[in-house]
Amino acid sequence: METRARVEGDEQFRDPAAFAHLREGVLARLVKAQELLPDGVRLLFVEGYRPPALQRSSFEQYSDALRADHPGWSAEQVREAASRYVSPPEIAPPHSAGAAVDLTLMSADGQELDMGTRVNAGPEESDGACYTNAPRIAPRARDNRRLLGDALTVAGLVNYPTEWWHWSYGDRYWALATGAEHALYGAREWS
């Protein structure tokens, strides 16, 4: 598995001192997923842990941008749209628990595979192509998303369906998606 230092245009979501932190259970599942991928295809890790203060700031910044782009939207419409892309800080977001990871696929020579959008492309920017099962993406991108999804699902992670790159294990969404009685991990401050 490779790690990318940053994604162009998404610096507001990443803490350079903390982004690579993950819970041990998540990391073990990523190692398993990598083993399931075909030769010549690697996971490219983009982000894991996001401190709660950064999560709050990211949600507010994205909400402000939506408000500016859609001045006629009500507060509820802005919040609903923002929540599809950035978890509201009060719900114990998966990244703030170290239970979520944003990743993509790359070839052995370091080239990112076509996934239909860039990592962290918002719904407005991508016209919905960021959704995992978006209907209007190229067949090659669909195949690559399926390859990523199959490996991560077998390894025990779940996908957040509005972001093809976002996978988690042990957080509240994982518990809901798998029928677990409760989340294994909650938000925390890591030093």
Secondary structure, 3 states (H helix, E strand, C coil): CEECCCCCCCHHHCCCCCCCCCCHHHHHHHHHHHHHCCCCEEEEEEECCCCHHHHHHHHHHHHHHHHHHCCCCCHHHHHHHHHHHCCCHHHCCCHHHCCEEEEEEEECCCCECCCCCCCCCCHHHHCCCCCCCCCCCCHHHHHHHHHHHHHHHHCCCEECCCCCCEEECCCHHHHHHHCCCCCCCCCCCCC
